[in-house]
Amino acid sequence: MAEFMTEEKQRTPGAQPLDGHEAAVILERARASVDPELRAAIDSLPGSMRRIALYHFGWEHADGTPAAGNAGKAIRPALVLTAAAALGGPGAREAAGRAAAAVELVHNFTLLHDDVMDRDTTRRHRPTAWTVFGDADAILAGDALQALALGLLAEDLHPASGPAAARLAACVVELCAGQHADTEMERRGPGEITLDEALTMAEAKTGALLGCACALGALYAGASDEDVEALDAFGREAGLAFQLIDDVIGIWGDPSRTGKPVGADLVARKKSLPVVAALTSGTPAAAELAELYEVPYGKGDEEQLVRTALAVERAGGRDWAQVQAADRMARAMQKLARAVPDPEAAGGLLALAEFVTRRTS
């Protein structure tokens, strides 16, 4: 594990920003570290739940035959491991392996449930679990993943495991509150949502788990309470930047890269952050967008889809989201500097934060 710290290419004062390759190395090593823990945990499930989980992670086809699918980018476990290394060195990173797996299990629990609630039919370039196994089975598999996550921490003998479990459980409650706010907002009219509401919801849905991931890494490094909270704040700000970029991709992303249909969020009439920013801009394009959003998307109406995307852009939603993402990243850097003032030690976390805001899929 000792080579991990050098391969993160920690930044020195005045150095150029780390490129995407550096983050890719960190993510690849995190995936390699966490996958054995994930597979062992999933293998402990009853057969019916195991089959759904293995399909969701891309490790099996729907018929149970092996698959070499995509289990995701492993951003959250990478944050756990990299935060632990930044504050406690390679030994802390190695000790945080179960915590990293627990965070990834919770993340995938939310994905299984979100896909059911949002009626998303595609994830990671394949049909979502609920479309294959049904709503009830997908929900139950998600519940099982959450239980596995807390079980991993309960069985961990590391002194940080108790506080980590409590923090992760509190994070799940916040995630559920954020998802509830999201679904409630979707039932309201286009002009009934404020930008502050949307940002608060996004922090709970996305920022909370990234913040928790960083905080768990800090806990396993034996960091002070102040540093744990600073890492949590760093992850939350980076998570909000992540969500802003994700929402931009949800409207203007390339389906061949995202694995989702073109303009999926607009088709579903989702009130994503760029859309809410556009709706609240007070511009003529905002009025046009509100009018379009009042009517369900007509299947196959590509012209309407193009009009909707253009209305969001003309009302400033795309530019606002990109500027806001940069601002949140600047805040994240400030929070990180409080806990890890040495730029060299902070290099891996900086690389990951920059990666999530430069992503295109």
C-alpha positions in Angstrom: 0.0 0.0 0.0 3.0 2.4 0.5 3.2 3.2 -3.2 -0.3 4.7 -3.1 0.9 7.9 -1.6 3.6 8.5 -4.2 1.3 7.6 -7.1 -1.2 10.2 -6.0 1.5 12.8 -7.1 0.9 15.2 -4.2 0.9 18.7 -5.4 3.7 21.1 -4.4 3.2 24.9 -4.0 2.8 26.5 -7.4 2.4 23.2 -9.2 -0.1 22.9 -12.1 -3.4 21.2 -11.4 -3.4 17.5 -11.4 -4.7 16.1 -14.6 -7.4 13.5 -15.1 -4.9 10.7 -15.3 -3.8 11.2 -11.7 -7.4 10.9 -10.5 -7.9 7.9 -12.8 -5.0 6.1 -11.0 -6.5 6.8 -7.6 -9.9 5.6 -8.7 -8.5 2.5 -10.2 -6.6 1.6 -7.1 -9.6 2.4 -4.9 -11.7 0.1 -7.1 -9.1 -2.7 -6.8 -9.0 -2.2 -3.0 -12.7 -2.1 -2.4 -14.1 -4.7 -4.8 -13.0 -7.7 -2.8 -14.7 -6.3 0.3 -17.8 -5.6 -1.7 -17.9 -9.0 -3.3 -17.4 -10.8 0.0 -20.3 -8.8 1.5 -22.6 -9.4 -1.4 -21.7 -13.1 -1.4 -23.1 -13.3 2.1 -26.6 -12.3 0.9 -29.4 -14.8 0.4 -29.5 -16.0 -3.2 -32.4 -13.9 -4.4 -30.8 -10.6 -3.1 -27.3 -11.6 -4.2 -28.4 -12.1 -7.8 -29.9 -8.6 -7.9 -26.9 -7.0 -6.3 -24.4 -8.7 -8.6 -26.5 -7.6 -11.6 -26.6 -4.0 -10.3 -22.9 -3.9 -9.8 -22.3 -5.3 -13.3 -20.7 -8.5 -12.2 -23.5 -10.8 -13.5 -26.0 -10.7 -16.3 -29.7 -11.0 -15.5 -29.6 -14.7 -16.0 -26.8 -15.1 -13.4 -23.9 -15.7 -15.8 -20.7 -13.8 -15.2 -20.3 -10.3 -16.7 -17.4 -7.9 -16.9 -19.6 -4.9 -16.3 -18.9 -1.4 -14.9 -19.4 -1.2 -11.1 -19.0 2.6 -11.2 -16.2 5.0 -10.8 -15.6 4.3 -7.1 -15.4 8.1 -6.3 -16.8 7.7 -2.7 -14.6 4.8 -1.6 -11.6 6.7 -3.2 -12.4 9.7 -1.0 -12.5 7.5 2.1 -9.1 5.9 1.3 -7.5 9.1 0.1 -8.7 11.2 3.1 -7.3 8.5 5.4 -4.0 8.5 3.6 -3.8 12.3 3.6 -4.2 12.6 7.4 -2.7 9.3 8.5 -0.5 7.8 5.8 -0.7 4.4 4.1 -1.5 2.5 7.2 -4.6 4.5 7.8 -5.6 4.0 4.2 -5.3 0.2 4.6 -7.3 0.3 7.8 -10.1 2.2 6.2 -10.9 -0.5 3.6 -14.1 -1.7 5.2 -15.3 1.9 5.7 -14.7 2.5 2.0 -16.7 -0.5 1.1 -19.5 0.5 3.5 -19.8 3.9 1.8 -19.9 2.3 -1.6 -22.7 -0.1 -0.5 -24.7 2.9 0.8 -24.2 4.7 -2.4 -25.5 1.8 -4.4 -28.4 1.3 -2.0 -29.5 4.9 -3.0 -29.0 4.2 -6.7 -31.3 1.2 -6.6 -34.0 3.1 -4.8 -33.5 6.3 -6.9 -33.9 4.4 -10.1 -37.3 3.0 -8.9 -38.5 6.4 -7.7 -37.3 8.2 -10.8 -38.4 5.4 -13.2 -34.9 5.5 -14.8 -34.5 2.7 -17.2 -30.8 2.8 -17.8 -27.8 2.9 -15.6 -24.1 2.2 -16.5 -25.2 1.4 -20.1 -27.6 -1.5 -19.1 -31.2 -1.8 -17.9 -31.8 -0.7 -14.3 -32.4 -3.5 -11.7 -36.1 -2.6 -11.3 -36.8 -3.0 -15.0 -35.3 -6.5 -14.9 -36.4 -7.8 -11.5 -39.3 -5.5 -10.6 -39.8 -2.7 -8.1 -40.1 -4.7 -5.0 -37.0 -6.8 -5.6 -34.9 -3.8 -6.5 -36.0 -2.0 -3.3 -35.3 -5.0 -1.1 -31.9 -5.4 -2.7 -31.1 -1.8 -1.9 -32.3 -2.3 1.7 -29.9 -5.3 1.9 -27.0 -3.3 0.7 -27.6 -0.7 3.4 -27.7 -3.4 6.1 -24.4 -4.9 4.7 -22.8 -1.5 5.0 -23.6 -1.0 8.6 -22.7 -4.7 9.3 -19.2 -4.1 7.8 -18.6 -1.3 10.3 -20.2 -3.2 13.2 -17.8 -6.1 12.6 -14.7 -3.9 12.2 -12.4 -3.9 15.2 -10.8 -0.5 14.4 -11.5 2.0 17.2 -13.0 4.4 14.6 -15.7 1.9 13.5 -18.3 2.9 16.1 -18.2 6.7 15.3 -18.0 5.8 11.6 -21.1 3.7 11.8 -23.0 6.4 13.7 -21.9 9.0 11.1 -22.9 6.8 8.2 -26.3 6.0 9.7 -26.9 9.8 10.2 -25.9 10.3 6.6 -28.4 7.8 5.4 -31.2 9.7 7.2 -30.0 12.9 5.5 -29.9 11.2 2.2 -33.5 10.0 2.7 -34.6 13.5 3.7 -32.9 14.9 0.5 -34.6 12.3 -1.7 -37.9 13.1 0.0 -37.4 16.8 -0.7 -36.5 16.0 -4.3 -39.6 13.9 -4.9 -41.8 16.5 -3.2 -40.4 19.2 -5.4 -41.1 17.2 -8.5 -44.8 17.3 -7.6 -44.8 21.1 -7.5 -45.2 23.4 -10.4 -42.3 24.9 -12.3 -42.7 28.3 -10.6 -43.1 27.0 -7.0 -39.4 26.1 -6.2 -36.7 28.5 -5.0 -33.0 28.1 -5.9 -32.1 27.9 -2.2 -34.5 24.9 -1.8 -32.9 23.2 -4.7 -29.4 23.7 -3.4 -30.3 22.5 0.0 -31.9 19.4 -1.5 -28.8 18.7 -3.6 -26.5 19.0 -0.7 -28.5 16.4 1.2 -28.8 14.1 -1.7 -25.3 14.2 -3.0 -23.0 16.4 -0.8 -23.9 14.5 2.4 -22.4 11.2 1.3 -19.3 12.6 -0.3 -18.8 14.6 2.9 -19.4 11.5 5.0 -16.8 9.6 2.9 -14.1 12.1 3.6 -15.1 12.3 7.3 -14.8 8.5 7.6 -11.3 8.6 6.1 -10.4 11.2 8.6 -11.8 9.2 11.5 -9.8 6.1 10.5 -6.7 8.4 10.4 -7.3 9.4 14.0 -7.9 13.0 13.1 -9.2 15.6 15.5 -12.9 16.5 15.6 -12.1 19.8 13.9 -10.3 18.1 11.0 -13.1 15.5 10.6 -15.6 18.3 10.3 -13.4 20.2 7.8 -13.1 17.1 5.7 -16.8 16.6 5.8 -17.3 20.2 4.7 -14.8 19.7 1.9 -16.7 16.7 0.6 -20.0 18.4 0.8 -18.8 21.4 -1.3 -17.2 19.1 -3.8 -20.3 17.0 -3.8 -22.5 20.0 -4.6 -20.1 20.9 -7.5 -20.4 17.2 -8.6 -24.2 17.5 -8.6 -24.1 20.7 -10.6 -21.9 19.1 -13.2 -24.0 16.0 -13.2 -27.2 18.1 -13.8 -25.5 19.8 -16.7 -24.6 16.4 -18.1 -28.1 15.2 -17.6 -29.3 17.8 -20.1 -26.4 18.2 -22.5 -24.4 15.0 -22.0 -23.5 12.6 -24.7 -25.6 9.4 -24.3 -22.8 7.3 -25.6 -20.8 8.4 -22.6 -23.5 8.8 -20.0 -25.3 5.6 -20.6 -28.6 7.4 -20.5 -30.9 8.7 -23.2 -30.3 12.3 -24.6 -31.9 14.9 -22.4 -33.1 12.3 -19.9 -33.7 14.9 -17.1 -35.7 17.2 -19.4 -37.8 14.3 -20.7 -38.6 13.4 -17.1 -39.3 17.1 -16.4 -36.8 17.0 -13.5 -36.3 20.2 -11.7 -32.5 19.9 -11.7 -30.3 22.8 -10.6 -29.7 24.3 -14.0 -33.5 24.1 -14.7 -34.4 25.8 -11.4 -31.8 28.5 -11.9 -33.3 29.1 -15.4 -36.9 29.1 -14.1 -36.1 31.6 -11.4 -34.1 33.9 -13.7 -37.0 36.2 -14.5 -36.1 36.2 -18.2 -38.4 35.6 -21.2 -36.7 32.2 -21.7 -37.7 31.3 -18.1 -41.4 31.9 -19.0 -41.0 29.8 -22.1 -39.4 27.0 -20.0 -42.1 27.1 -17.4 -44.7 26.7 -20.1 -42.9 23.8 -21.6 -42.5 22.1 -18.2 -46.2 22.4 -17.5 -46.8 19.9 -20.3 -45.6 16.3 -20.1 -42.9 15.4 -22.7 -44.4 14.0 -25.9 -42.6 10.8 -26.6 -40.4 11.1 -29.7 -40.9 14.9 -29.9 -37.3 15.8 -30.5 -38.2 19.4 -31.5 -39.8 20.0 -28.1 -36.7 18.5 -26.4 -34.4 20.8 -28.3 -36.6 23.8 -27.4 -36.5 22.9 -23.8 -32.7 22.6 -23.6 -32.3 25.9 -25.5 -34.7 27.6 -23.1 -32.7 26.4 -20.1 -29.5 27.7 -21.8 -31.0 31.1 -22.8 -32.3 31.6 -19.3 -28.8 31.2 -18.0 -29.2 27.8 -16.3 -26.2 26.2 -17.9 -23.8 29.2 -17.3 -25.1 29.5 -13.7 -24.5 25.9 -13.0 -20.9 26.0 -14.3 -20.0 29.1 -12.4 -21.6 27.8 -9.3 -19.7 24.5 -9.6 -16.4 26.5 -9.8 -17.4 28.5 -6.8 -18.2 25.4 -4.8 -14.9 23.9 -5.7 -13.1 27.0 -4.4 -15.0 26.7 -1.1 -14.0 23.0 -1.0 -10.3 23.9 -1.4 -10.6 26.3 1.5 -12.1 23.7 3.7 -9.5 21.1 2.7 -6.6 23.5 3.4 -7.8 23.8 7.1 -7.4 20.1 7.7 -4.6 19.3 5.3 -2.5 22.5 4.9 0.4 20.7 3.2 -0.4 20.8 -0.5 1.6 17.6 -1.0 -0.5 15.6 1.5 -3.7 17.1 0.0 -2.8 16.2 -3.6 -5.0 13.1 -3.9 -8.1 14.7 -2.6 -7.5 17.7 -4.9 -7.2 15.4 -7.8 -10.5 13.7 -7.0 -12.3 16.9 -6.5 -11.0 18.3 -9.8 -12.0 15.1 -11.5 -15.6 15.2 -10.5 -16.1 18.7 -11.8 -14.3 18.0 -15.1 -16.3 14.9 -15.9 -18.4 14.5 -19.0 -20.2 11.3 -18.1 
